[in-house]
Amino acid sequence: MKRILSIDGGGIRGIVAGQVLIALEQKLQAKSGNAEARLADFFDFFAGTSTGGILTSIYLCPSAGDPKKARFSAREAVNLYIENGGKIFSVSLRKRLQSGDGVLDEKYEVDELNKALQNYFGDLRLSELLKPCIVPAYDIEKRRAHYFAQHNYQMKGDSHDFLVRDVCRATSAAPTYFEAALVKSFSNELYPLIDGGVFANNPALSAYAEVRNAEGNPTAKDMFLVSLGTGSQNKSYPYESAKNWGSAGWVRPIIDIMMDGASETTDYHLTRVFSAGGQSNQYVRIQPADLGGADSSIDDASPANINALVQAGTQTAQQFDAQLERIATVLYENGPDPVLFPSALAAR
């Protein structure tokens, strides 16, 4: 059974998915009797977009003392948001006026985000992450999807290897919120990229397709796919207001609608794919129905909203406790698959 974890985008709402994964990691520690067990020990493949790409990278970051062990716990991963979210999504009055609140220029400077990524990853390379993974971004010059894939380096060389902090910066470069990222591969190729959420805010289908092409061409019956949402924007757009909007009026709503719609479409397709072969129970989607008292905006990182998102994530974990227990059992009882991408493993 190929065990796959996929995490949606959603900005500061990554706290919600992170809290759910804290609960899952605790269940895995209890089942294994190992208090140091980590998510990377139990999944064979990871996918994450935007905030999900950052979480994925943290979970797969190797320990300095043992490059085969995960450095961070699920709780330590969430701390990136709790400790740095307020600084990352901080805007001065001058910047707010200059940017027109994100309409004329990006809403936030990238300095604090870059600093947080540097602190977590340093000069770690994509190829050094513990497990195969895929992180989407979008190339605005070539006008095509760009997938960062950990396992591609071993098969294709430096042109497919990047600093992890640059991967995270690219996949989280949400239009109107942060400026586009210009990242360089280790073969010195430049890529102008924006947030992968513009086409794959839910990267679970990308993960399925990638694993489908792994050793032996596994199908849905050979996979166990866990997909985590971060909650969706709950703001509606009344017809009477929206019918007369021009480009300025639509710029922010269309981004929200596009990202939520992409996530919902992926869930629909995967539900159909797994049910077609009678494997409905091998695809699990956990998406909070609501965020309680938390603001659903991707950039509300006020102390009050961070606390509310932590609470929403904890409540989501409690709501889906039975599903998390079953997930933990399946993960624990199905051991790791070391031959998912044998060419990559041989190169390592």
N, C-alpha and C positions, 0 to 999 in steps of 0.2 A: 504494500500500500504506500503510494507516494503521498506524503503528508505535506500539505501546502497551507501557508498562512498569507493572507492578503489583507492590507490595511488601506482604507480610503484616505483621500485628502480631506482637509477641513480646517486648516489653520490651527488656532488655539484649541479648537474642539478635539484635537488629537489627544487631549487629556482624557476624554471619555473612553476612547479605544484603549488608551494606556491603562486606565483603571481596570477595565475588563481583563486585560492581559495580566495585570498583577494578580487578580483572582485565579486566572487559569494557571499561572506559574506556581502559585501556592498549592493548588490541587496536584500539580505534577510533582512538586516536592514531597507532598504527603504520600502519594502513591509510590514514589521511588525510594522513599526513606532518605532522601538526600537533600538537605537544606540548602545546598549550593547548586542544585539543578537549575538550569536556565532554559528559556524557550528554544534557544538554538540547539539544545540537545535533543529536541523532540520533533522538530519540523525539518523536512528535507529541502524545502524550497520556500523562499520568501518573495513577496511583492509588496511594494508600497509606493503611493503617489503623494507628492507634496509632504504634508506632515507625516503621512504614512511611510514615505520614503526615509524621512529622518528617523522615525522609530525603528524601521527595519534595519537601518545602518547601525543604530545603537545596539540593538539586540545581537547583531552579528559582529560587533567589534571584538577582536581577540584580546585576551589578557596579555599584559606585558610579560608576566611571569610564565605563562603557558599559552602559546599561540593557537592551541587547539581548544582552549576554553574561553567562554564568553566573559568579557570584562565586566559588563553591567547587568544588574538585575532589572526586572521589569519596573520596579519602583524607582530605581535610579534613572531609568530612561524617562519616566514622566517628570522627573525633577528638572529636566531641561526646560520644560514649559512653566512649571510652578516657580522656579527660581529666576528664569530669564524672560518669561513671556511679557511681563510689564515693560521691560526695557526694549525688547524687540519691537513691540507694537506701541512705541511711544512716539509722539509727534509734537513738535514745538508749534506755537502759534504762527511763527514765521513760515514754517514748512506747510502748515495747513492752508494758509492763505496763498502761498506760492503755487501749491499743487491744485488748488481748487478742490480740496478734500479728495484728491485722487483722480480728478477729471482732466486736469491740465498736465499733471506730472505724477510720478509715483507718490503714493501717500506717505510711505515710510522710507527712511534711510536704511541701508543694509549693514551699517557698522556693527550694531549690536548682534544681529543674526550671525554675521561673519565671526564675531568674537566667540559666541556660544559654540558654533561649529568647530572653530579652532580648538577650543578647550576640550571638547569631547573627542575629536578625531586627530588632531595634530596633522602629521603628514602621512597618515594611513592611506594606503592605496585600495581601490575597489577590489583588486585581485586578492587582497589579503583578508577580506571578510571571510567568516567561518563557513558559510554555506552559499550555494548558488542562489542568486536573487535577480530580480528585474525591477528597475526604477524608471518610469516614463518621464520624458520631458518633450518639448516640441521645438524644433529648429525653425526659427522665424525667417531665415534667409533661404534655406532649401525647401521650406514649406512642406515638412514631413515630420512624422513622429520619430523621436530618437529614444532608443531604449538602452539604458545603462545595464549591462548584464555582467555579473561577477565572473561567470564561467567563460565568457567570451575571450578574456585575456589569454587564458591558457591555450586556446585554440587559434587565436588571431593576432596575438602580440600586443605591443605597446599602443597601437592605434585604438585599442578598445579598453585601455586602462586609464583611470583618472584618480585624482585625489578624492577621497570620500567626501570631504567637506565641499568640494566643488559639485559633486553629484547632488548633494543635499541642497546646495544653494540653487542649482538649476531647476530641480523638480519642484521647488517651493517659490519660484519667481512668479507669483500670481500677478497677472496684469492688473494695473492700477494700484496695487498694493506695494510691490517691490519692482525695482528696475530689472530688465532682462539681464540674464547672466551670460558672461562670455567666458567659457571654460576651455581649458587646453588639455588635450590628451598627452600621454607620455611620448607620443611620436610628434608632438608639437602642432597638431591640428587644432584649429580653433572652432568652437561651436557656439553660436549665439542662441540661447535657449530660454524658454519660459516654462512655467508650471505645466507638468503633465496632466493636470486636472482639466485642461481645456479639451482633452479628448478621452482621457482614461482616469477620471477621478476615482473610480473603483477599478483597480488594476487586476481584479480576479480573473477576468477573461484573458488578459494578457498572460497571467501566470498559467492558466489552463493550457493555452496554446503553446507556451514555451515547454512545459512538461510533456505535452503531447508529442513533442519532437525529441524527447530524451531517449535514452537507450531502451530499445524494445518498443518504442512508440506506444506508451501506455494510453489507455482510454479512460473514460469516466469510471469504469468499474474498477480500475486500478488506482484511483485517486481518492483522497479524503481532503476536501478543500474547505477551509475555514475562512470566511470573509467577514471583516469587521468594518462597520460604518462608524461615522463620528457624529451621527445625527444630521439632520438636514435643516436648511434655512426654512423657518416657519412663517416667513413674511409673505403675505399674498399681495398680488398686484391687481387692484380693482380695474375692471374693464373701462369704466368711465374716465379713470385717470390715465391708463396706459394707452388708450386708443389714439391719443394725440401726441404721444411722445415722439421726439426725434432722436438723433444719435446721442445727444447729451443725456436725455432722459433714460435711454435704454442701456447705457454703458455698464452701470453697476448691476441692474437687475438681470441683464442677459448673461453675465458671468455666473451669477448665482444659479439661474435656471439651467444653464448649460451644464454646470458641474453636477447639480442634483439629478438632472435628466440622464447624464452619462452613467451615474451610479445605478440608477433605477433600471436602465436598459440592460446593463451588464448583469444585474441580478435576475432579470427576466430571462435572458438568454441562458444563463447557467442553470437556472431552475428547470428550463426545458431540456437542456442537454443531459442533465443527470437523471431527470425523470423518464426520458425516452428509453433508457436502458434499464430502468428499474432500480437506479441507485440514488433515489432522492435523499436517503439518509446519509449519503456521503458528501453532500454539499450543505454546509451550515452557514446561514447568513445571520449575523447579529447586528441589528440596527435599532438603536433606541427610538421608540415611538415618539417620545418628546424628551426635552431636556429639563423638565421641571421649571425651576426658577431661573435657569441660566439663559443668557442671551445667545441666540444661535449665530450671531455674526462671527466670521472667522477671525476677527481682529480685536474683539473686546477682551483685553487682557488686564482689566482692572482687578485689584485684589478680590473684590466681592464676586466678580464673575468667575475668576479662577477657582475660588472656593465652591461656587455653585456648580461648575463643570466637574470638579472632583466628586461632589455629592451625586451629580447625575450619572457619572461613570460607576460609582459604587452601587447606586440603585439599579443601573442597567445590569451589572454583574449579578446582583441578587435576583432580579427579574428573570435572568437567563441561567440561573444556577443549575437547573437540571441539564440544560444543554451543555454548559461548561463541564459538568461532571462527566457527561458522556464523551465529550471531546477529549478530556484528560484520559479517560479509560482507553479510547481508541489510540491516542498518541502513545500511551505507555505500553500497550499490548502489541503495537506494530513497531518493530525496531527500525533504526535508521537504514536508509537505502544508499550505500556508498557508491553505487554505480549509476546514479541518475545521469551524470554526464562523464562517462569514463575517460574521454579524451582530455577533459580538463583535469581530472584526478591524476591521470598518468603524467601530465605535464607538471603538476605540483610536486 
